[in-house]
Amino acid sequence: MVEKDESIAGFPPYERGYHAMGHLRHTPSLRTIVWAANKEIETSANEVLFTDIEAFELASLPCKSIVVSDMHLLPTIVKLTDIQYIYLAGEALLEEEAQQLLYTHFTFSDQWRILLHFQQDVFKSMAHLRSLRALSAHLGMHQQKEIKIPITCWVHNISEQLYALAVQADDLVGDIYQPTPTNDWLIANSLISKTIL
């Protein structure tokens, strides 16, 4: 099999790898998560995010995850028990030093995710996501495995959700924004989740 670059309409070409592109298998649905800093943790939340190791260890919740902004803490965080996901802050991973620390301490498991906050400038967020996708592929090459760290996008409205899906986000999360049935219909009938027959 020969490696080649494949371009995606609307986006610059990048290394595809040998995995299914886009949302051919399924379109990710929006999951509700909350920050542990919120005093009222809703029972409807699928997951609770922590940024502090001590608070994470003290909490007795069924589905708790941690967000890593400082890659120097990775050796400690990897040893934590009862952890659902380890989210690597996407903004921090764009720095060279953070990438080197990640290469040093990374051992692949299904717990790893990259968390990217979609912001007002969605096109900048889309460019960051493409950079993080390239980092994920490079990390797989460094580990000599065909792995891909899923990229989770934190979205705040329907526009950000559509842009995140358009740029191939693997997972969507949010705390306040809840899609309406009309928004679900819009996404289901867009060319983002359906191909032209």
N, CA, C and O of each residue as an XYZ file, in Angstrom:
788
protein
N       0.852     -1.172      0.000
C       0.000      0.000      0.000
C       0.898      1.234      0.000
O       1.863      1.299      0.760
N       0.593      2.185     -0.824
C       1.404      3.385     -0.976
C       0.779      4.518     -0.177
O      -0.427      4.755     -0.256
N       1.609      5.217      0.596
C       1.106      6.371      1.330
C       0.917      7.530      0.378
O       1.717      7.734     -0.535
N      -0.144      8.288      0.593
C      -0.390      9.453     -0.246
C      -1.188     10.480      0.536
O      -1.873     10.147      1.503
N      -1.094     11.720      0.111
C      -1.894     12.785      0.702
C      -3.247     12.805      0.019
O      -3.333     12.696     -1.204
N      -4.309     12.945      0.809
C      -5.644     13.063      0.247
C      -6.237     14.366      0.731
O      -6.231     14.654      1.928
N      -6.747     15.148     -0.193
C      -7.306     16.436      0.199
C      -8.786     16.295      0.514
O      -9.484     15.465     -0.068
N      -9.247     17.113      1.438
C     -10.650     17.158      1.822
C     -11.183     18.491      1.340
O     -10.544     19.525      1.536
N     -12.346     18.477      0.711
C     -12.900     19.705      0.151
C     -13.011     20.777      1.222
O     -13.566     20.541      2.296
N     -12.481     21.954      0.923
C     -12.594     23.076      1.840
C     -11.464     23.200      2.832
O     -11.340     24.230      3.493
N     -10.631     22.175      2.956
C      -9.549     22.206      3.926
C      -8.245     21.832      3.236
O      -8.258     21.075      2.266
N      -7.119     22.350      3.720
C      -5.830     22.012      3.108
C      -5.539     20.517      3.248
O      -6.003     19.884      4.196
N      -4.783     19.955      2.323
C      -4.434     18.532      2.422
C      -3.600     18.250      3.673
O      -2.807     19.090      4.097
N      -3.780     17.090      4.248
C      -2.946     16.637      5.358
C      -2.896     15.109      5.327
O      -3.630     14.466      4.577
N      -2.045     14.560      6.130
C      -1.896     13.112      6.150
C      -3.172     12.468      6.662
O      -3.618     12.759      7.771
N      -3.751     11.606      5.869
C      -4.995     10.960      6.248
C      -4.750      9.785      7.175
O      -5.471      9.618      8.159
N      -3.759      8.974      6.886
C      -3.572      7.750      7.649
C      -4.506      6.687      7.099
O      -5.195      6.919      6.105
N      -4.536      5.542      7.726
C      -5.356      4.444      7.223
C      -6.526      4.170      8.162
O      -6.724      3.037      8.601
N      -7.287      5.192      8.462
C      -8.491      5.033      9.266
C      -9.633      5.742      8.555
O      -9.407      6.584      7.686
N     -10.868      5.395      8.930
C     -12.033      6.004      8.280
C     -12.050      7.496      8.545
O     -11.878      7.933      9.683
N     -12.256      8.272      7.505
C     -12.274      9.732      7.634
C     -13.682     10.217      7.893
O     -14.667      9.588      7.505
N     -13.747     11.333      8.547
C     -15.028     12.008      8.711
C     -15.968     11.236      9.601
O     -15.554     10.573     10.552
N     -17.214     11.332      9.283
C     -18.247     10.711     10.108
C     -18.920      9.591      9.326
O     -20.147      9.503      9.278
N     -18.102      8.734      8.711
C     -18.646      7.635      7.929
C     -19.316      6.603      8.820
O     -20.321      6.005      8.436
N     -18.770      6.397      9.991
C     -19.344      5.402     10.896
C     -20.504      5.973     11.693
O     -21.558      5.346     11.800
N     -20.316      7.147     12.246
C     -21.382      7.820     13.004
C     -21.003      9.275     13.220
O     -19.831      9.647     13.161
N     -22.012     10.081     13.470
C     -21.780     11.483     13.804
C     -21.778     11.591     15.318
O     -22.729     11.141     15.958
N     -20.745     12.172     15.914
C     -20.729     12.258     17.380
C     -21.859     13.139     17.893
O     -22.137     14.203     17.339
N     -22.498     12.684     18.948
C     -23.557     13.486     19.559
C     -22.951     14.328     20.679
O     -21.860     14.041     21.172
N     -23.670     15.355     21.062
C     -23.192     16.273     22.092
C     -23.404     15.659     23.472
O     -24.519     15.268     23.819
N     -22.339     15.575     24.249
C     -22.421     15.070     25.624
C     -22.419     16.245     26.589
O     -21.741     17.246     26.359
N     -23.184     16.118     27.674
C     -23.239     17.164     28.690
C     -22.224     16.858     29.782
O     -22.262     15.795     30.401
N     -21.312     17.806     30.011
C     -20.344     17.670     31.095
C     -20.304     18.975     31.876
O     -20.701     20.022     31.366
N     -19.829     18.911     33.098
C     -19.735     20.110     33.931
C     -18.343     20.191     34.539
O     -17.667     19.178     34.718
N     -17.931     21.406     34.851
C     -16.674     21.625     35.561
C     -16.907     21.379     37.041
O     -17.972     21.715     37.560
N     -15.951     20.808     37.718
C     -16.072     20.547     39.151
C     -16.150     21.834     39.945
O     -16.605     21.816     41.089
N     -15.722     22.951     39.379
C     -15.785     24.241     40.064
C     -17.230     24.700     40.261
O     -17.514     25.499     41.153
N     -18.150     24.190     39.418
C     -19.561     24.542     39.589
C     -20.065     23.941     40.891
O     -19.832     22.764     41.165
N     -20.748     24.738     41.689
C     -21.226     24.255     42.987
C     -22.343     23.226     42.824
O     -22.446     22.282     43.606
N     -23.180     23.417     41.800
C     -24.278     22.491     41.575
C     -23.910     21.553     40.430
O     -23.911     21.943     39.263
N     -23.601     20.332     40.782
C     -23.264     19.350     39.761
C     -24.538     18.603     39.416
O     -25.120     17.911     40.251
N     -24.956     18.754     38.174
C     -26.201     18.152     37.732
C     -26.041     16.642     37.602
O     -24.982     16.137     37.229
N     -27.124     15.939     37.920
C     -27.088     14.492     37.760
C     -27.204     14.095     36.292
O     -26.873     12.967     35.928
N     -27.677     15.026     35.434
C     -27.804     14.712     34.011
C     -26.458     14.761     33.291
O     -26.350     14.323     32.146
N     -25.445     15.286     33.950
C     -24.126     15.386     33.319
C     -23.522     13.993     33.160
O     -23.558     13.175     34.079
N     -22.971     13.745     31.983
C     -22.327     12.457     31.719
C     -20.983     12.341     32.415
O     -20.476     11.243     32.641
N     -20.411     13.501     32.754
C     -19.029     13.512     33.211
C     -18.747     14.815     33.958
O     -19.345     15.848     33.660
N     -17.835     14.762     34.927
C     -17.411     15.944     35.677
C     -15.920     16.139     35.427
O     -15.129     15.206     35.570
N     -15.542     17.366     35.051
C     -14.146     17.677     34.743
C     -13.471     18.377     35.911
O     -14.030     19.297     36.507
N     -12.277     17.936     36.226
C     -11.464     18.547     37.269
C     -10.192     19.107     36.646
O      -9.692     18.589     35.648
N      -9.682     20.167     37.247
C      -8.388     20.705     36.826
C      -7.349     20.555     37.931
O      -6.162     20.794     37.709
N      -7.792     20.162     39.115
C      -6.919     20.049     40.280
C      -6.837     18.586     40.717
O      -7.867     17.925     40.853
N      -5.640     18.082     40.934
C      -5.449     16.680     41.310
C      -6.046     16.391     42.680
O      -6.686     15.356     42.865
N      -5.847     17.284     43.642
C      -6.362     17.063     44.994
C      -7.881     16.999     45.007
O      -8.459     16.121     45.648
N      -8.530     17.915     44.308
C      -9.995     17.904     44.240
C     -10.492     16.643     43.545
O     -11.526     16.091     43.920
N      -9.764     16.190     42.541
C     -10.127     14.962     41.832
C     -10.099     13.768     42.779
O     -11.022     12.953     42.783
N      -9.039     13.662     43.583
C      -8.902     12.524     44.491
C      -9.939     12.542     45.602
O     -10.358     11.482     46.067
N     -10.365     13.741     46.041
C     -11.349     13.846     47.118
C     -12.776     13.580     46.654
O     -13.617     13.170     47.453
N     -13.058     13.806     45.390
C     -14.426     13.658     44.876
C     -14.809     12.188     44.773
O     -14.007     11.342     44.377
N     -16.054     11.908     45.138
C     -16.564     10.536     45.014
C     -17.720     10.533     44.012
O     -18.884     10.357     44.373
N     -17.365     10.728     42.765
C     -18.340     10.760     41.677
C     -18.071      9.587     40.740
O     -16.929      9.143     40.624
N     -19.103      9.080     40.072
C     -18.887      7.915     39.211
C     -18.085      8.195     37.940
O     -17.251      7.379     37.547
N     -18.322      9.312     37.309
C     -17.661      9.618     36.028
C     -16.890     10.913     36.148
O     -17.431     11.987     35.886
N     -15.637     10.824     36.538
C     -14.828     12.030     36.692
C     -13.587     11.939     35.816
O     -12.958     10.889     35.682
N     -13.266     13.079     35.228
C     -12.123     13.183     34.329
C     -11.285     14.378     34.742
O     -11.728     15.223     35.520
N     -10.073     14.442     34.216
C      -9.183     15.543     34.577
C      -8.650     16.206     33.311
O      -8.381     15.544     32.309
N      -8.504     17.525     33.379
C      -7.952     18.305     32.274
C      -6.528     18.695     32.643
O      -6.291     19.275     33.702
N      -5.579     18.373     31.764
C      -4.167     18.636     32.016
C      -3.733     19.843     31.196
O      -3.711     19.795     29.966
N      -3.386     20.928     31.890
C      -2.841     22.107     31.214
C      -1.328     22.168     31.357
O      -0.635     22.700     30.490
N      -0.816     21.615     32.465
C       0.620     21.599     32.733
C       1.141     20.183     32.494
O       0.863     19.280     33.284
N       1.879     19.985     31.432
C       2.351     18.650     31.067
C       3.375     18.089     32.049
O       3.678     16.896     32.007
N       3.918     18.941     32.944
C       4.834     18.451     33.974
C       4.105     17.534     34.963
O       4.741     16.738     35.654
N       2.769     17.643     35.032
C       1.980     16.837     35.963
C       1.590     15.474     35.397
O       0.975     14.677     36.105
N       1.927     15.189     34.156
C       1.517     13.927     33.530
C       1.943     12.675     34.298
O       1.129     11.761     34.430
N       3.184     12.582     34.817
C       3.553     11.365     35.554
C       2.643     11.103     36.755
O       2.349      9.949     37.066
N       2.197     12.159     37.429
C       1.297     12.009     38.575
C      -0.106     11.654     38.112
O      -0.755     10.794     38.708
N      -0.577     12.295     37.068
C      -1.949     12.094     36.600
C      -2.146     10.693     36.033
O      -3.219     10.112     36.194
N      -1.149     10.153     35.386
C      -1.263      8.814     34.809
C      -1.496      7.768     35.897
O      -2.099      6.729     35.629
N      -1.032      8.021     37.108
C      -1.163      7.067     38.211
C      -2.501      7.158     38.937
O      -2.781      6.326     39.800
N      -3.337      8.148     38.612
C      -4.626      8.305     39.282
C      -5.544      7.131     38.957
O      -5.514      6.584     37.855
N      -6.363      6.755     39.946
C      -7.335      5.682     39.728
C      -8.727      6.291     39.574
O      -8.927      7.476     39.843
N      -9.670      5.488     39.145
C     -11.067      5.912     38.949
C     -11.182      7.104     38.016
O     -11.971      8.015     38.265
N     -10.415      7.105     36.960
C     -10.436      8.220     36.021
C     -11.100      7.752     34.725
O     -10.769      6.697     34.184
N     -12.039      8.558     34.245
C     -12.695      8.200     32.994
C     -11.828      8.613     31.807
O     -11.461      7.774     30.984
N     -11.499      9.905     31.717
C     -10.663     10.398     30.626
C      -9.597     11.344     31.153
O      -9.793     12.032     32.155
N      -8.475     11.365     30.466
C      -7.429     12.363     30.687
C      -7.475     13.289     29.481
O      -7.092     12.906     28.376
N      -7.947     14.509     29.703
C      -8.035     15.490     28.626
C      -6.767     16.338     28.609
O      -6.405     16.945     29.618
N      -6.111     16.376     27.489
C      -4.948     17.242     27.303
C      -5.450     18.556     26.730
O      -6.098     18.570     25.684
N      -5.159     19.658     27.406
C      -5.625     20.969     26.949
C      -5.007     21.284     25.595
O      -3.785     21.348     25.460
N      -5.856     21.480     24.598
C      -5.388     21.707     23.236
C      -4.518     22.934     23.093
O      -3.542     22.921     22.343
N      -4.862     24.003     23.812
C      -4.088     25.241     23.724
C      -2.666     25.036     24.237
O      -1.717     25.600     23.692
N      -2.520     24.221     25.293
C      -1.191     23.968     25.859
C      -0.345     23.107     24.919
O       0.876     23.257     24.867
N      -0.992     22.211     24.179
C      -0.246     21.303     23.300
C       0.334     21.984     22.070
O       1.121     21.378     21.343
N      -0.038     23.218     21.831
C       0.514     23.932     20.683
C       1.917     24.458     20.966
O       2.594     24.941     20.059
N       2.362     24.364     22.243
C       3.705     24.809     22.624
C       4.694     23.655     22.480
O       4.361     22.504     22.760
N       5.895     23.967     22.047
C       6.928     22.957     21.787
C       7.321     22.188     23.052
O       7.478     20.967     23.008
N       7.479     22.890     24.175
C       7.886     22.230     25.426
C       6.828     21.230     25.882
O       7.167     20.134     26.328
N       5.553     21.595     25.774
C       4.469     20.695     26.169
C       4.456     19.444     25.294
O       4.202     18.345     25.787
N       4.722     19.602     24.018
C       4.768     18.450     23.119
C       5.900     17.500     23.497
O       5.718     16.283     23.476
N       7.064     18.045     23.840
C       8.193     17.199     24.234
C       7.884     16.426     25.515
O       8.234     15.251     25.628
N       7.230     17.078     26.480
C       6.843     16.389     27.713
C       5.817     15.298     27.431
O       5.860     14.228     28.039
N       4.901     15.567     26.515
C       3.907     14.562     26.150
C       4.581     13.351     25.510
O       4.242     12.216     25.845
N       5.517     13.567     24.608
C       6.234     12.455     23.981
C       6.963     11.613     25.023
O       7.063     10.394     24.879
N       7.473     12.259     26.072
C       8.225     11.554     27.111
C       7.324     10.686     27.988
O       7.693      9.560     28.322
N       6.142     11.194     28.366
C       5.311     10.520     29.369
C       4.094      9.801     28.799
O       3.319      9.226     29.563
N       3.902      9.815     27.501
C       2.689      9.258     26.908
C       2.793      7.755     26.747
O       3.756      7.251     26.168
N       1.811      7.044     27.254
C       1.614      5.626     26.963
C       0.158      5.485     26.543
O      -0.736      5.919     27.270
N      -0.091      4.899     25.409
C      -1.430      4.925     24.829
C      -2.426      4.080     25.611
O      -2.132      2.956     26.018
N      -3.611      4.647     25.811
C      -4.776      3.937     26.330
C      -6.010      4.674     25.823
O      -5.905      5.764     25.263
N      -7.170      4.075     26.022
C      -8.423      4.695     25.568
C      -8.831      5.892     26.415
O      -9.801      6.573     26.083
N      -8.119      6.159     27.490
C      -8.465      7.275     28.373
C      -8.029      8.626     27.831
O      -8.549      9.649     28.275
N      -7.109      8.669     26.903
C      -6.548      9.935     26.432
C      -7.485     10.634     25.470
O      -8.062     10.006     24.583
N      -7.635     11.946     25.649
C      -8.397     12.811     24.753
C      -7.668     14.154     24.676
O      -6.939     14.529     25.594
N      -7.872     14.864     23.581
C      -7.402     16.245     23.464
C      -8.637     17.125     23.524
O      -9.584     16.913     22.767
N      -8.639     18.113     24.417
C      -9.794     18.998     24.594
C      -9.498     20.352     23.976
O      -8.532     21.018     24.349
N     -10.330     20.753     23.031
C     -10.180     22.037     22.360
C     -11.439     22.856     22.578
O     -12.537     22.421     22.230
N     -11.282     24.042     23.155
C     -12.410     24.961     23.345
C     -12.617     25.749     22.065
O     -11.726     26.476     21.624
N     -13.788     25.607     21.470
C     -14.108     26.457     20.319
C     -14.390     27.847     20.847
O     -15.126     28.011     21.821
N     -13.803     28.856     20.203
C     -13.921     30.229     20.682
C     -14.620     31.075     19.634
O     -15.107     30.557     18.630
N     -14.668     32.384     19.872
C     -15.357     33.286     18.956
C     -14.814     33.177     17.537
O     -15.581     33.196     16.574
N     -13.520     33.065     17.406
C     -12.908     32.934     16.087
C     -12.870     31.449     15.721
O     -11.882     30.762     15.980
N     -13.956     30.964     15.117
C     -14.059     29.534     14.843
C     -13.035     29.070     13.812
O     -12.592     27.923     13.866
N     -12.653     29.931     12.879
C     -11.676     29.516     11.882
C     -10.303     29.310     12.510
O      -9.544     28.443     12.075
N      -9.983     30.098     13.524
C      -8.734     29.885     14.266
C      -8.812     28.566     15.034
O      -7.835     27.819     15.094
N      -9.980     28.282     15.623
C     -10.169     27.017     16.330
C     -10.053     25.836     15.374
O      -9.500     24.795     15.730
N     -10.573     25.999     14.164
C     -10.472     24.937     13.162
C      -9.010     24.692     12.780
O      -8.594     23.546     12.608
N      -8.241     25.761     12.648
C      -6.811     25.620     12.341
C      -6.084     24.927     13.489
O      -5.202     24.099     13.257
N      -6.451     25.263     14.736
C      -5.848     24.592     15.891
C      -6.174     23.104     15.871
O      -5.315     22.272     16.165
N      -7.417     22.771     15.524
C      -7.802     21.364     15.496
C      -6.981     20.600     14.459
O      -6.568     19.469     14.715
N      -6.745     21.191     13.315
C      -5.920     20.528     12.303
C      -4.486     20.347     12.807
O      -3.864     19.319     12.543
N      -3.963     21.332     13.524
C      -2.614     21.209     14.096
C      -2.566     20.093     15.130
O      -1.596     19.337     15.193
N      -3.619     19.994     15.943
C      -3.676     18.945     16.957
C      -3.832     17.567     16.321
O      -3.297     16.582     16.830
N      -4.556     17.498     15.218
C      -4.696     16.226     14.497
C      -3.322     15.781     13.973
O      -2.987     14.599     14.038
N      -2.540     16.718     13.461
C      -1.192     16.393     12.988
C      -0.311     15.939     14.150
O       0.479     15.006     14.001
N      -0.440     16.594     15.310
C       0.312     16.192     16.498
C      -0.068     14.774     16.916
O       0.799     13.975     17.270
N      -1.355     14.465     16.875
C      -1.827     13.129     17.221
C      -1.224     12.080     16.292
O      -0.799     11.018     16.745
N      -1.186     12.375     14.998
C      -0.589     11.444     14.033
C       0.914     11.297     14.273
O       1.454     10.195     14.177
N       1.584     12.398     14.583
C       3.028     12.354     14.845
C       3.314     11.553     16.111
O       4.309     10.831     16.180
N       2.444     11.677     17.112
C       2.601     10.914     18.346
C       2.459      9.419     18.064
O       3.180      8.602     18.637
N       1.527      9.067     17.179
C       1.378      7.669     16.781
C       2.620      7.143     16.087
O       3.039      6.011     16.328
N       3.212      7.966     15.218
C       4.449      7.560     14.547
C       5.575      7.414     15.562
O       6.406      6.513     15.446
N       5.606      8.301     16.559
C       6.632      8.248     17.597
C       6.493      6.962     18.420
O       7.495      6.370     18.823
N       5.249      6.531     18.668
C       4.987      5.300     19.415
C       5.076      4.062     18.521
O       4.984      2.936     19.009
N       5.254      4.271     17.212
C       5.302      3.203     16.219
C       4.031      2.365     16.241
O       4.073      1.138     16.154
N       2.903      3.054     16.360
C       1.590      2.412     16.352
C       0.660      3.253     15.499
O       0.866      4.454     15.325
N      -0.353      2.611     14.976
C      -1.378      3.357     14.249
C      -2.446      3.767     15.249
O      -3.499      3.137     15.346
N      -2.164      4.823     15.986
C      -3.097      5.302     16.995
C      -3.535      6.711     16.635
O      -2.868      7.423     15.884
N      -4.655      7.084     17.182
C      -5.179      8.422     16.977
C      -5.833      8.845     18.288
O      -6.780      8.207     18.749
N      -5.331      9.910     18.883
C      -5.955     10.419     20.104
C      -7.209     11.177     19.688
O      -7.117     12.118     18.900
N      -8.383     10.792     20.198
C      -9.603     11.507     19.828
C      -9.552     12.970     20.268
O      -9.058     13.287     21.350
N     -10.063     13.847     19.421
C     -10.117     15.272     19.733
C     -11.542     15.629     20.115
O     -12.474     15.456     19.330
N     -11.697     16.132     21.336
C     -12.988     16.546     21.860
C     -13.099     18.053     21.748
O     -12.194     18.775     22.166
N     -14.192     18.533     21.191
C     -14.417     19.977     21.057
C     -15.500     20.424     22.022
O     -16.586     19.847     22.084
N     -15.177     21.464     22.770
C     -16.138     22.089     23.681
C     -16.860     23.167     22.877
O     -16.247     24.148     22.455
N     -18.172     22.983     22.665
C     -18.939     23.917     21.841
C     -19.981     24.636     22.690
O     -20.431     24.131     23.718
N     -20.354     25.838     22.226
C     -21.284     26.678     22.979
C     -22.578     26.959     22.234
O     -23.538     27.436     22.841
N     -22.634     26.676     20.929
C     -23.850     26.934     20.154
C     -23.849     26.059     18.902
O     -22.900     25.319     18.642
N     -24.938     26.161     18.131
C     -25.096     25.315     16.949
C     -24.039     25.613     15.890
O     -23.580     24.697     15.208
N     -23.651     26.862     15.742
C     -22.635     27.203     14.737
C     -21.315     26.515     15.052
O     -20.689     25.926     14.171
N     -20.892     26.591     16.314
C     -19.643     25.936     16.708
C     -19.749     24.425     16.545
O     -18.779     23.768     16.165
N     -20.931     23.872     16.834
C     -21.124     22.436     16.672
C     -20.965     22.035     15.204
O     -20.308     21.040     14.901
N     -21.558     22.799     14.304
C     -21.429     22.510     12.870
C     -19.985     22.636     12.392
O     -19.499     21.790     11.642
N     -19.301     23.697     12.827
C     -17.899     23.871     12.421
C     -17.017     22.751     12.981
O     -16.119     22.264     12.294
N     -17.273     22.346     14.221
C     -16.484     21.260     14.816
C     -16.696     19.958     14.049
O     -15.749     19.205     13.820
N     -17.936     19.696     13.654
C     -18.207     18.499     12.861
C     -17.575     18.599     11.473
O     -17.084     17.606     10.935
N     -17.588     19.801     10.898
C     -17.010     19.989      9.566
C     -15.513     19.738      9.555
O     -14.966     19.277      8.552
N     -14.849     20.036     10.656
C     -13.400     19.867     10.713
C     -13.016     18.521     11.343
O     -11.866     18.322     11.736
N     -13.979     17.606     11.435
C     -13.754     16.218     11.835
C     -13.469     16.020     13.319
O     -12.607     15.215     13.670
N     -14.168     16.731     14.196
C     -14.026     16.488     15.636
C     -14.520     15.076     15.942
O     -15.499     14.612     15.358
N     -13.840     14.401     16.855
C     -14.208     13.032     17.209
C     -15.277     12.974     18.283
O     -15.990     11.977     18.398
N     -15.396     14.029     19.067
C     -16.307     14.042     20.205
C     -16.734     15.482     20.446
O     -15.948     16.405     20.231
N     -17.969     15.686     20.889
C     -18.485     17.025     21.179
C     -19.004     17.066     22.604
O     -19.737     16.173     23.029
N     -18.623     18.102     23.343
C     -19.111     18.275     24.707
C     -19.544     19.719     24.909
O     -19.136     20.619     24.174
N     -20.374     19.917     25.912
C     -20.822     21.252     26.276
C     -21.467     21.205     27.641
O     -21.851     20.134     28.112
N     -21.592     22.363     28.287
C     -22.224     22.388     29.601
C     -23.559     23.125     29.585
O     -24.526     22.663     30.191
N     -23.622     24.255     28.905
C     -24.840     25.064     28.901
C     -25.667     24.796     27.651
O     -26.883     24.623     27.729
N     -25.014     24.763     26.512
C     -25.710     24.613     25.236
C     -26.326     23.226     25.107
O     -25.630     22.216     25.222
N     -27.625     23.182     24.870
C     -28.334     21.940     24.602
C     -29.009     22.059     23.244
O     -29.801     22.980     23.041
N     -28.725     21.168     22.314
C     -29.327     21.281     20.989
C     -30.830     21.026     21.023
O     -31.311     20.182     21.779
N     -31.549     21.754     20.209
C     -32.995     21.572     20.087
C     -33.257     20.511     19.021
O     -32.352     20.166     18.262
N     -34.478     19.990     18.953
C     -34.796     19.039     17.875
C     -34.563     19.629     16.481
O     -34.186     18.911     15.555
N     -34.788     20.936     16.339
C     -34.533     21.588     15.051
C     -33.046     21.555     14.715
O     -32.669     21.297     13.572
N     -32.202     21.817     15.712
C     -30.756     21.762     15.491
C     -30.305     20.347     15.139
O     -29.457     20.156     14.268
N     -30.881     19.354     15.826
C     -30.549     17.961     15.513
C     -30.926     17.629     14.070
O     -30.179     16.950     13.365
N     -32.093     18.116     13.639
C     -32.538     17.884     12.265
C     -31.586     18.544     11.275
O     -31.243     17.960     10.248
N     -31.161     19.772     11.592
C     -30.243     20.500     10.722
C     -28.938     19.730     10.536
O     -28.443     19.601      9.416
N     -28.389     19.228     11.620
C     -27.131     18.482     11.545
C     -27.328     17.159     10.808
O     -26.494     16.765      9.993
N     -28.438     16.475     11.100
C     -28.692     15.182     10.457
C     -28.869     15.316      8.948
O     -28.561     14.383      8.207
N     -29.357     16.452      8.488
C     -29.612     16.640      7.061
C     -28.596     17.546      6.382
O     -28.831     18.011      5.266
N     -27.495     17.796      7.027
C     -26.440     18.600      6.414
C     -25.476     17.681      5.682
O     -25.496     16.466      5.882
N     -24.642     18.249      4.844
C     -23.643     17.442      4.146
C     -22.475     17.087      5.048
O     -21.537     16.415      4.621
N     -22.530     17.537      6.297
C     -21.482     17.183      7.251
C     -21.653     15.743      7.698
O     -20.672     15.017      7.857
N     -22.898     15.327      7.901
C     -23.135     13.973      8.385
C     -23.682     13.037      7.313
O     -23.844     11.843      7.564
N     -23.970     13.560      6.121
C     -24.438     12.715      5.020
C     -23.601     13.004      3.787
O     -23.164     14.132      3.562
N     -23.392     11.987      3.011
C     -22.693     12.192      1.751
C     -23.713     12.350      0.637
O     -24.871     11.961      0.790
N     -23.292     12.914     -0.470
C     -24.180     13.061     -1.620
C     -24.320     11.702     -2.281
O     -23.321     11.060     -2.605
N     -25.547     11.263     -2.481
C     -25.779      9.935     -3.079
C     -25.895     10.028     -4.580
O     -26.090      9.013     -5.248
